[in-house]
């Protein structure tokens, strides 16, 4: 379900200008403009065999065909020609938490904007899906920079979802439909509830997936002093006190979240956790460089 366009405010425009400036100041030439996409590796779905030319990746050489024909041939994968970078932002009330200057939602949206800008600089075809309890907006696959910039501004302008909204909202990546064939799926959100099933295993076999989440300092280590806070889920004022029982409960909660996160994205190159206080661009660039090898 898509909603009407949200009027842009100056805050959204300023956030977009700031991201563009930081990206152009920080990203060096070897990272942008590579003949292979910044976000993908060797491909996922085989398409055909073509003659090898100088500069092609030697890892893609089909040695059986090369031996039979007497000259080098390489495999071509669907994503080299048809793939999109599909960015899914799962906007839940839990993202509004923040123990410092920035909320998890602020950082997650910043990461989404950086990914879309990087894809635009690399001339990738992108899809943006912004989901929240009760609706979603979708940018159809496009390489047009102006459309991508407008979609990022719309993302920043969207108000945070009401914490009392539909609590049955499906937070798993399986809720995303119509992902383009052969695309790279980059999912940004909270840790999904529940463990993945056979459907997710099948999706991971067909296409590449990356999971990105943001972690607040208090989610890693709870505060060492009692404090009072508003619980947006129960909509009540609660007082939390440190102690052995509280520390043990927090550790069980954190371990269970980490286990679910790793179950959804079992390979190290598929998942990224960014601290709220960290530089999101530096974390993202380091992760993408590591994936590309």
C-alpha positions as CSV (number, residue, x, y, z in Angstrom):
1,X,0.0,0.0,0.0
2,X,1.4,3.4,-0.9
3,X,0.5,6.8,0.6
4,X,0.5,10.2,-0.8
5,X,3.7,12.1,-1.1
6,X,4.8,13.8,2.2
7,X,5.5,17.6,1.8
8,X,9.2,18.2,2.1
9,X,10.4,20.3,5.0
10,X,13.6,22.2,5.4
11,X,14.9,19.5,7.8
12,X,14.6,16.9,5.1
13,X,16.3,19.0,2.5
14,X,19.1,19.9,4.9
15,X,19.7,16.2,5.7
16,X,19.9,15.4,2.0
17,X,22.4,18.2,1.3
18,X,24.5,17.1,4.3
19,X,24.6,13.5,3.1
20,X,25.6,14.6,-0.4
21,X,28.4,16.8,0.8
22,X,29.8,14.2,3.2
23,X,29.7,11.5,0.5
24,X,31.6,13.6,-2.1
25,X,34.1,14.7,0.5
26,X,34.8,11.3,1.9
27,X,34.5,8.7,-0.8
28,X,37.6,8.2,-2.9
29,X,37.7,7.4,-6.6
30,X,38.6,3.7,-6.3
31,X,35.4,3.1,-4.4
32,X,33.0,4.9,-6.8
33,X,32.8,4.2,-10.5
34,X,34.1,0.7,-10.5
35,X,33.0,-1.4,-13.6
36,X,31.5,-3.8,-11.1
37,X,28.8,-2.6,-8.7
38,X,30.0,-1.4,-5.4
39,X,27.4,-3.5,-3.7
40,X,27.7,-6.8,-5.5
41,X,30.3,-9.5,-5.9
42,X,30.5,-12.1,-8.6
43,X,26.8,-12.6,-9.0
44,X,24.2,-15.1,-7.9
45,X,22.4,-16.4,-11.0
46,X,24.1,-17.8,-14.0
47,X,23.0,-16.4,-17.4
48,X,25.4,-17.4,-20.2
49,X,29.1,-17.9,-21.3
50,X,30.9,-15.2,-23.3
51,X,34.5,-14.8,-24.6
52,X,36.9,-13.5,-21.9
53,X,38.4,-10.1,-22.6
54,X,41.3,-8.3,-20.8
55,X,40.1,-6.8,-17.5
56,X,37.4,-9.3,-16.8
57,X,37.5,-11.1,-13.5
58,X,39.5,-14.3,-13.8
59,X,37.4,-15.9,-11.1
60,X,34.5,-16.0,-13.6
61,X,36.4,-18.1,-16.2
62,X,34.6,-21.3,-17.2
63,X,37.5,-23.7,-17.4
64,X,35.5,-26.5,-18.9
65,X,34.4,-24.3,-21.9
66,X,37.8,-22.8,-22.1
67,X,39.5,-26.2,-22.4
68,X,37.0,-27.4,-25.0
69,X,37.2,-24.4,-27.2
70,X,40.9,-23.6,-26.8
71,X,40.4,-19.9,-25.7
72,X,39.2,-18.4,-22.5
73,X,35.5,-17.9,-21.8
74,X,33.8,-16.6,-18.7
75,X,30.4,-16.9,-17.0
76,X,28.0,-14.0,-17.0
77,X,25.5,-13.6,-14.2
78,X,22.1,-12.0,-14.3
79,X,23.0,-9.2,-11.9
80,X,25.7,-7.8,-14.3
81,X,23.0,-6.8,-16.7
82,X,19.6,-6.8,-15.0
83,X,20.0,-6.5,-11.3
84,X,18.8,-3.7,-9.0
85,X,19.9,-2.6,-5.6
86,X,16.7,-3.0,-3.6
87,X,16.8,-1.0,-0.3
88,X,14.1,-1.8,2.2
89,X,13.7,0.4,5.3
90,X,11.6,-1.3,8.0
91,X,10.4,1.7,10.0
92,X,9.2,0.4,13.4
93,X,8.4,2.4,16.7
94,X,11.4,0.6,18.3
95,X,13.8,2.7,16.2
96,X,12.8,5.8,18.0
97,X,14.9,4.8,21.0
98,X,18.1,6.8,21.6
99,X,20.2,7.3,24.8
100,X,22.3,10.1,23.2
101,X,22.0,12.9,20.7
102,X,20.7,10.7,17.9
103,X,18.0,8.0,17.8
104,X,18.4,4.7,16.1
105,X,15.9,5.9,13.5
106,X,18.1,8.9,12.7
107,X,21.1,6.8,12.0
108,X,19.3,4.1,10.1
109,X,17.7,6.6,7.7
110,X,21.2,8.2,7.3
111,X,22.6,4.8,6.3
112,X,19.7,4.2,3.8
113,X,20.3,7.6,2.2
114,X,24.1,7.0,1.9
115,X,23.4,3.6,0.3
116,X,21.1,5.1,-2.2
117,X,23.5,8.0,-3.0
118,X,26.4,5.5,-3.5
119,X,24.2,3.4,-5.8
120,X,23.3,6.6,-7.8
121,X,27.0,7.5,-8.1
122,X,27.7,4.0,-9.4
123,X,24.8,4.3,-11.9
124,X,23.1,1.3,-10.3
125,X,19.4,0.8,-10.8
126,X,17.8,1.1,-7.4
127,X,14.5,0.3,-5.7
128,X,13.5,1.9,-2.4
129,X,10.8,0.4,-0.2
130,X,9.9,2.3,3.0
131,X,7.6,0.2,5.3
132,X,5.9,1.2,8.5
133,X,2.9,-0.1,10.5
134,X,-0.1,0.6,8.2
135,X,1.5,1.4,4.9
136,X,4.5,1.7,2.7
137,X,6.0,3.9,-0.1
138,X,7.8,2.4,-3.0
139,X,10.2,3.9,-5.6
140,X,10.1,1.7,-8.7
141,X,13.4,0.7,-10.2
142,X,15.3,3.7,-11.6
143,X,18.7,5.0,-12.4
144,X,17.5,8.7,-12.6
145,X,19.4,10.7,-10.0
146,X,16.7,13.3,-9.5
147,X,14.1,10.5,-8.7
148,X,16.5,8.9,-6.3
149,X,17.3,12.2,-4.5
150,X,13.5,13.0,-4.3
151,X,12.9,9.5,-2.8
152,X,15.6,10.1,-0.1
153,X,14.1,13.5,0.7
154,X,10.7,11.9,1.1
155,X,12.2,9.2,3.4
156,X,13.6,11.9,5.7
157,X,10.4,13.9,5.6
158,X,8.2,10.9,6.7
159,X,7.1,11.3,10.4
160,X,8.0,8.5,12.8
161,X,5.2,5.9,13.2
162,X,2.9,6.2,16.2
163,X,4.1,3.7,18.9
164,X,0.4,2.8,19.5
165,X,0.1,1.8,15.8
166,X,-0.5,-1.8,14.5
167,X,1.7,-4.0,16.7
168,X,1.1,-6.9,14.4
169,X,3.3,-5.3,11.8
170,X,5.4,-8.0,10.2
171,X,9.0,-7.0,10.8
172,X,10.7,-9.8,8.9
173,X,12.3,-9.5,5.4
174,X,9.8,-12.0,4.1
175,X,7.1,-9.4,4.3
176,X,8.7,-7.5,1.4
177,X,7.1,-8.5,-2.0
178,X,8.0,-7.9,-5.6
179,X,11.7,-7.7,-5.2
180,X,13.2,-7.5,-8.7
181,X,14.7,-10.7,-10.0
182,X,18.4,-11.1,-9.4
183,X,18.6,-8.0,-7.2
184,X,20.7,-7.3,-4.2
185,X,18.3,-6.9,-1.2
186,X,19.6,-4.5,1.5
187,X,17.3,-4.6,4.5
188,X,17.6,-2.0,7.2
189,X,15.6,-2.3,10.4
190,X,15.4,-3.8,13.8
191,X,16.2,-7.5,14.5
192,X,13.3,-9.5,13.1
193,X,11.1,-11.4,15.6
194,X,11.3,-15.1,15.3
195,X,13.7,-17.3,13.4
196,X,13.9,-17.6,9.6
197,X,12.3,-20.6,7.9
198,X,12.8,-22.5,4.6
199,X,11.3,-19.6,2.6
200,X,14.2,-17.3,3.7
201,X,16.8,-20.0,2.9
202,X,15.3,-20.3,-0.6
203,X,15.5,-16.5,-1.1
204,X,19.1,-16.4,0.0
205,X,19.9,-19.1,-2.6
206,X,18.4,-17.0,-5.4
207,X,19.8,-13.6,-4.6
208,X,22.2,-11.7,-2.4
209,X,20.9,-10.2,0.9
210,X,22.4,-7.8,3.4
211,X,21.0,-6.9,6.8
212,X,21.9,-3.6,8.5
213,X,20.8,-2.5,11.9
214,X,21.8,0.2,14.3
215,X,22.6,-0.4,18.0
216,X,22.4,2.1,20.8
217,X,25.0,2.1,23.6
218,X,22.4,1.1,26.2
219,X,21.6,-1.9,24.1
220,X,25.2,-3.1,24.5
221,X,25.7,-2.1,28.1
222,X,22.8,-0.8,30.3
223,X,23.3,2.3,32.3
224,X,24.9,1.9,35.8
225,X,22.5,4.2,37.6
226,X,18.7,4.1,38.1
227,X,16.7,6.2,35.7
228,X,13.1,6.9,34.7
229,X,11.9,6.6,31.1
230,X,8.8,6.5,29.0
231,X,8.1,3.1,27.5
232,X,6.6,3.8,24.1
233,X,5.2,0.3,23.7
234,X,3.3,0.1,27.1
235,X,2.9,3.9,27.0
236,X,3.8,4.1,30.7
237,X,6.5,5.7,32.9
238,X,9.0,3.0,34.1
239,X,11.9,3.1,36.5
240,X,14.9,0.9,35.8
241,X,17.4,0.0,38.5
242,X,20.8,-1.6,38.0
243,X,21.6,-4.9,39.7
244,X,22.6,-8.5,39.1
245,X,19.1,-9.5,38.1
246,X,18.7,-6.6,35.7
247,X,22.2,-7.2,34.2
248,X,21.5,-10.9,33.7
249,X,18.1,-10.2,32.1
250,X,19.7,-7.7,29.7
251,X,22.4,-10.2,28.7
252,X,19.8,-12.8,27.9
253,X,17.9,-10.3,25.9
254,X,21.0,-9.2,24.0
255,X,22.2,-12.7,23.3
256,X,18.8,-13.7,22.0
257,X,18.7,-10.7,19.6
258,X,22.3,-11.5,18.4
259,X,21.3,-15.1,17.8
260,X,18.3,-14.1,15.7
261,X,20.3,-11.6,13.8
262,X,22.9,-14.2,12.9
263,X,20.3,-16.7,12.0
264,X,18.8,-14.4,9.4
265,X,22.2,-13.4,8.0
266,X,24.6,-16.2,8.8
267,X,27.5,-15.0,6.8
268,X,29.7,-12.2,8.1
269,X,29.6,-10.4,4.8
270,X,25.8,-10.3,4.9
271,X,25.3,-8.4,8.1
272,X,26.3,-5.0,9.5
273,X,25.7,-3.5,12.9
274,X,26.4,0.2,13.3
275,X,26.7,1.9,16.6
276,X,24.6,5.1,17.0
277,X,27.6,7.0,18.1
278,X,29.8,5.8,15.1
279,X,30.4,7.5,11.8
280,X,27.8,5.8,9.5
281,X,29.6,6.6,6.3
282,X,32.9,5.2,7.6
283,X,31.2,2.0,8.9
284,X,29.4,1.5,5.6
285,X,32.4,2.1,3.4
286,X,34.5,-0.2,5.4
287,X,31.9,-2.9,5.2
288,X,31.5,-2.6,1.4
289,X,35.2,-2.6,0.8
290,X,35.5,-5.8,2.9
291,X,32.7,-7.4,0.9
292,X,34.3,-6.5,-2.4
293,X,37.6,-7.9,-1.3
